[in-house]
Amino acid sequence: MLLFTNGKKMIDPGYVQGVKKTGLDMVILQFDTLDEEHCQEIRGERLVHDKFKALNHLEQAGIPVYLFTMIVRGINVNEINALLGLATKKNLIKIINFNPVWEMGRLGHHEECSASDVMNLIQEQTLLTRKDFAESTYFSFYLFELFNKITCLGGRKQPMCEMRCYLICHAHGYISI
C-alpha cells in the first residue's frame, strides 16, 4: 500500500505509527525544493521544515520513502543535484522522481518545463548523462517482474513510458547501473 502526501500530517510521530500499522509499504512524499521561499512559490506554503520532520519520523518508523519532485522553470531548476544528494544520503529514500511541472491544480500557473528540459538539467547538475537512463523502460518492467518472482511479494509493474536511472549509493556519492 502506498500513501501520497505533502507530509503535513507526517510531522506527528503518532500519525506515522498509525499509518504504519495499516500495512503501509511506502510513502510518496511531495518534495520539490530545499528552500522555503521556493516551496511557497510552487505549493503555496512553506513546508520544507515539516518535510524534514516527516522524513525523520518515517525513518524512525522504518517506512521507505519515494520523493516526488516537480521541476519548475525559474524556481527550483538549480536544486536537482542537491535533491539527488539528499536522496542518496538518506537510506529511507528509495526513489526520487524528477517531473516537469504539470499545469493543473490550484497553483498551476508556471512556465512550461518539458521532460527533455529536466533531462538536460540532470546532465548539467549531476554526474549522470543520458546514457545512464534506460531509453525505454523494458529494463524496469522486467527487473520488477524478476523481483516479484524472486520475492513472491507481487507488486505493480512499471509503465513503459518513463525514463529510469538506477543508482547504487556509496560513501562518496552514487554509481549508475
N, C-alpha and C positions, 0 to 999 in steps of 0.2 A: 504494500500500500504506500502511495506517495502523497505528500502534502505540499502544495504550492502556496507560499506565503511571503509577505513583505517583512515578516519577522516580529511585528509589533507584539503579538501575544507570546512569542518565544522568549521575551525578556523575563517572564515569570517561570522560575525553575519548576514550580508545581504543575504548571500547564504542560511543560515539556515532558515531565514524568508521566502525566496523564495520557498524552498522545502516544508516548512510547508503549504504554500498556495496551493500546489498541492494536498493536502489531505493526506499527509504522516501520517501513523499510528504509525510507529516505525522505529528507526534506529538500524541496526545491526552493531555495531562498533567492528572492529577487535581490540582486546586489550589483548595482550599476556603477558605483563610484566609491572612492575612499574619502571624498570631500563633501562635507555637509552642504556647502553652497550649491554644488553640482546636483546633489540629491534633491535639494529644494527646487531647482530648475527642472529636473527630469520628472520627479514624482510628486512635487508639491508639498513635501515635508522634509524635515531634517531627521533622517533615520539612521545615519551611519553608526552613531554611538550605540543605538539599540541593536543594530545588526551584529555588531561585535559582541554585545551581551548575549544575543541569541546564539551566536556561534559557540561561545563558551558554555552555555547551558546544554546545547546539543552535543558538544564534545563530552561533557560530564555524563550525559545520558547514553553516550555511545551510539548516537544516531548519525549515520553518514549524511553528507550534505552535497547538493548539486547547486552550484552558483549559476543563476540565470542572469546574464548581463546584457543590458540593452546599450548599444553604442550609438551615441547621439552626436552628430557633427556639431562642432563648435562648443561642446560641453565636456564630454569625458573621453574624447578620442585619444588623448595623450596618456590615458591611465591603463591601457591594455597590459603593458609589461608589469606594472605594479599589482594589478589584479591577478595576473598569472602568478606573480611571486607570492601573493597571499595564498593562492590555491596550492602551490607546491610546498609551502611551509607548514600548512595545517593538514595533519593526517586525516582528519574527518572529511575534508573536501575531496570528493572522488571525481567530480566532473565540474568543468567550467564551460559555459556555453556563451560565446560571444555572438550576439544577434544584432543585425542592423535595426535601427529604430522602426517601430511599426506605428503608423498613423491611425491610432484607434484609442478609444477610451477618453476619459475626461481631460487628460493632459497631452493629447495628441496633436501638437502644433509645432513640430520640429522640422528642421531642414532634412531632406531625404539623405539616407546613407544606405548604400547597396551592400550586398554580400561581398562583391568584389572590392568595395572600399574597405570593408572590415578585414578581408584577407590581406590587402595591401598594408593596412595599419599594423596587423600582426607581424608581417615581414619587416616593417620599418622599426618596430619597437622591441622585437624579441629575437632570439636565436633561431626561430622557426622560419622555414621557407615553404613555398607551395609544395615542394617535393615531400615534405613531412606529412602532408594531408593526403588521405585517400581520395583519388579523383572521383570515385563512386563509393558508395558505402557497402558494396558487396562484402568487403573485408569485415566491416562492423556486423553486418547481417549474419555472416557465417561464424564470426567469432562468438557472438551471443548465442547462436544455435549450439555451438560446441560447448560453451559454458553451461547452457541449460541441460545438455545431455550428460555432462560430467557431474554436475551438482544435483541433478534431478529436482531443481527448485522451480523450474518453469520460468515465467517472466515474459516480458514483451520483447518482440523483435524490433530492431531499429529500422526506421524507414529508409528507403533507398534514395532519399532526396537531400542528404546532408553531406557536408564535408567534415571529416573526422580526423583528429590527430591524437595518437595515444602517446603518453609520456610516462617515463619511469623517473621518479624523483629520487634525488640523492643529496648528499650534504652540500654540494656546490651548485645545485640547480636542478636540471632535468635533462633527460636524453629522449629524443623522439624515437619511437619504434615504428 
